[in-house]
Amino acid sequence: MLKNDPWKLIDSLQSMIISSVDDAGLPHTSYAPFIQNDDKFYICISGMSSHTRNLIQRPVASILFIEDEAKSSNIFARRRVTFTVELEPVERGSIVFNGAMTLFEDRFGELANIYKTMPDFQLFALTPVSGRAVFGFGQAYDYKNGSFGNISVGG
């Protein structure tokens, strides 16, 4: 059992930081509100954003959940969880799309329902492949095979 629970940190946040790569191989970082359902995260982002083009062309990204600076006891050791994720666009009108958009509305209110009707907004499912949770000095955990465990030697 872990001393700190990475999922509690994630549950306390409403948005993630997401990094993708463009056609020239350059990184692009922004943020997106998210919901989590089962073993996936979901984001709904505008087709006009750089991320959407990047994620459709290269369906892999890095995401970060990080403790608010104001709540951190040490700016050099903010609690954080990172994942490398594989992305998949979710077909508009599908059962998965409608279920995820209902969860967005439950979490974020009526504004999320407006995104459901806007044709340029794309829903993506993000599946964690690997990751790491850091809760301070000497408190790091690897994410492999669907769960967190003590960091591997040399990791």
C-alpha positions in Angstrom: 0.0 0.0 0.0 1.3 3.4 -0.9 1.9 6.1 1.7 0.2 8.6 -0.7 -2.6 7.9 -3.1 -2.0 9.3 -6.6 -5.7 8.9 -7.4 -6.7 11.3 -4.5 -4.5 14.0 -6.0 -6.0 13.5 -9.4 -9.6 13.5 -8.0 -8.9 16.8 -6.3 -8.2 18.6 -9.6 -10.4 19.7 -12.4 -7.9 20.1 -15.2 -4.8 18.5 -16.6 -1.7 19.8 -18.3 -1.3 18.2 -21.7 1.7 18.1 -24.0 1.5 17.1 -27.6 3.9 17.3 -30.6 3.3 19.2 -33.8 4.2 18.4 -37.4 7.7 19.9 -37.0 8.3 17.7 -33.9 8.0 20.7 -31.6 6.2 20.4 -28.2 2.9 22.2 -27.4 1.7 22.4 -23.9 -1.7 23.6 -22.7 -4.4 22.4 -20.3 -7.9 20.9 -20.5 -10.6 20.1 -18.0 -11.1 16.3 -17.7 -13.2 13.6 -16.4 -12.1 10.1 -15.4 -14.2 7.0 -16.1 -12.9 3.5 -15.5 -9.3 3.3 -16.6 -9.4 6.3 -19.0 -9.4 10.1 -18.8 -11.5 12.1 -21.2 -11.0 15.6 -22.6 -13.2 17.7 -24.9 -11.2 20.2 -26.9 -11.9 22.6 -29.8 -10.9 21.4 -33.3 -9.4 24.9 -33.7 -6.8 24.2 -31.0 -3.3 23.1 -31.9 -3.7 20.1 -29.6 -6.6 18.6 -31.6 -4.6 18.6 -34.8 -1.5 17.2 -33.0 -3.5 14.5 -31.2 -5.3 13.3 -34.3 -2.0 13.1 -36.2 0.0 11.6 -33.4 -2.2 9.9 -30.8 0.2 10.0 -27.9 0.8 12.7 -25.3 2.1 13.4 -21.9 -0.3 14.6 -19.2 0.4 16.2 -15.8 -1.7 16.6 -12.7 0.1 18.9 -10.2 -0.7 20.3 -6.8 -1.6 24.0 -6.6 1.4 26.1 -5.7 -0.6 27.8 -3.0 -1.3 24.5 -1.3 2.2 23.1 -1.6 4.4 23.0 1.5 7.5 23.0 -0.6 7.7 24.6 -4.1 10.6 22.2 -5.0 8.5 19.1 -4.1 5.0 19.7 -5.4 2.9 16.6 -5.5 2.4 15.5 -9.1 1.4 12.6 -11.3 2.4 12.2 -14.9 1.3 9.7 -17.5 2.2 8.9 -21.0 -1.1 8.3 -22.7 -2.5 6.9 -25.9 -5.4 8.8 -27.3 -8.4 7.8 -29.3 -11.1 10.2 -30.7 -14.5 9.2 -29.4 -17.2 9.1 -32.1 -19.9 11.8 -31.6 -23.2 10.3 -30.7 -21.8 7.0 -29.5 -22.6 5.4 -26.2 -19.1 6.3 -24.9 -19.5 9.9 -26.2 -22.9 10.4 -24.6 -21.8 8.9 -21.3 -18.7 10.9 -21.1 -20.5 14.1 -21.9 -23.0 13.4 -19.2 -20.1 13.1 -16.7 -18.7 16.4 -18.0 -22.0 18.1 -17.3 -22.3 16.5 -13.9 -18.8 17.7 -13.0 -18.7 21.1 -14.7 -22.3 22.2 -15.2 -24.4 23.3 -18.1 -21.4 24.8 -20.1 -20.2 21.3 -20.7 -23.5 20.4 -22.3 -23.0 23.2 -24.8 -19.7 21.6 -26.0 -21.7 18.5 -26.8 -23.6 20.4 -29.4 -20.7 22.3 -30.9 -19.4 20.5 -34.0 -15.8 21.7 -33.7 -15.3 20.1 -30.2 -13.7 16.7 -30.2 -13.9 14.2 -27.3 -10.7 12.1 -26.7 -10.2 9.1 -24.5 -6.8 9.0 -22.9 -5.5 5.6 -21.8 -2.5 5.7 -19.4 0.4 3.5 -20.6 3.1 4.4 -18.1 3.6 7.1 -15.5 5.0 8.3 -12.2 3.7 9.9 -9.0 5.9 12.1 -6.9 4.9 13.2 -3.4 8.2 14.6 -2.2 11.8 13.8 -1.8 12.2 10.0 -1.9 8.5 9.4 -2.4 8.1 8.4 -6.0 6.0 5.6 -7.5 5.9 4.1 -11.0 2.7 3.4 -12.9 2.8 0.1 -14.8 0.3 -2.5 -15.8 -2.6 -0.4 -14.5 -1.4 0.4 -11.0 1.2 2.4 -8.9 4.0 0.7 -7.1 7.4 1.5 -5.6 9.8 3.1 -8.1 12.0 0.7 -9.9 15.8 0.9 -9.3 17.4 3.3 -11.8 13.9 4.6 -12.7 
